[in-house]
Amino acid sequence: MGFIQEWFGFNGWKELSTKGSIVATIAYRIIFIAGLAASIIAYSFISGGEDPSLFWIVVVGFVWFIIFQFTINLIFVNGSR
């Protein structure tokens, strides 16, 4: 497994689906949505209170997705070694 797939792939979600409960899976998805909303709001606040363009919403969403994927993989795959 390559570095990118190991730390940023979907292996953490696979582990969560097979070993975790449905409540934990739903909780992590809710945490993802709440974090995404908080990231977009924080970016809007930091950039001076203006509504961000679609481009910056996508950029902030992608960065949050990468951070969240890293965290999930750290918890469920790479942290258990």
WOVEN-V934016 format. One record per pair of residues at least 24 apart in sequence whose C-alpha atoms are under 8 Angstrom apart, sorted by sequence separation. I is the first residue (numbers start at 0). GAP is how many residues later the second one is. D is the distance in Angstrom with one decimal. If there is no record, write none. Layout:
BEGIN
i=I gap=GAP d=D
i=I gap=GAP d=D
END
This chain:
BEGIN
i=35 gap=25 d=6.2
i=38 gap=25 d=7.2
i=35 gap=28 d=6.3
i=34 gap=29 d=7.5
i=35 gap=29 d=8.0
i=31 gap=36 d=7.1
i=11 gap=57 d=7.6
i=7 gap=58 d=6.5
i=9 gap=59 d=7.2
i=12 gap=59 d=7.1
i=8 gap=60 d=6.8
i=11 gap=60 d=5.3
i=12 gap=60 d=7.8
i=15 gap=60 d=6.8
i=7 gap=61 d=5.2
i=11 gap=61 d=4.4
i=14 gap=61 d=6.3
i=6 gap=62 d=7.4
i=7 gap=62 d=5.1
i=10 gap=62 d=6.5
i=11 gap=62 d=7.7
i=14 gap=62 d=7.1
i=6 gap=63 d=5.4
i=9 gap=63 d=7.6
i=11 gap=63 d=7.5
i=8 gap=64 d=7.6
i=11 gap=64 d=5.2
i=7 gap=65 d=6.9
i=11 gap=65 d=5.7
i=6 gap=66 d=5.8
i=10 gap=66 d=6.9
i=5 gap=67 d=7.5
i=6 gap=67 d=7.1
i=6 gap=71 d=7.7
i=5 gap=72 d=7.9
END
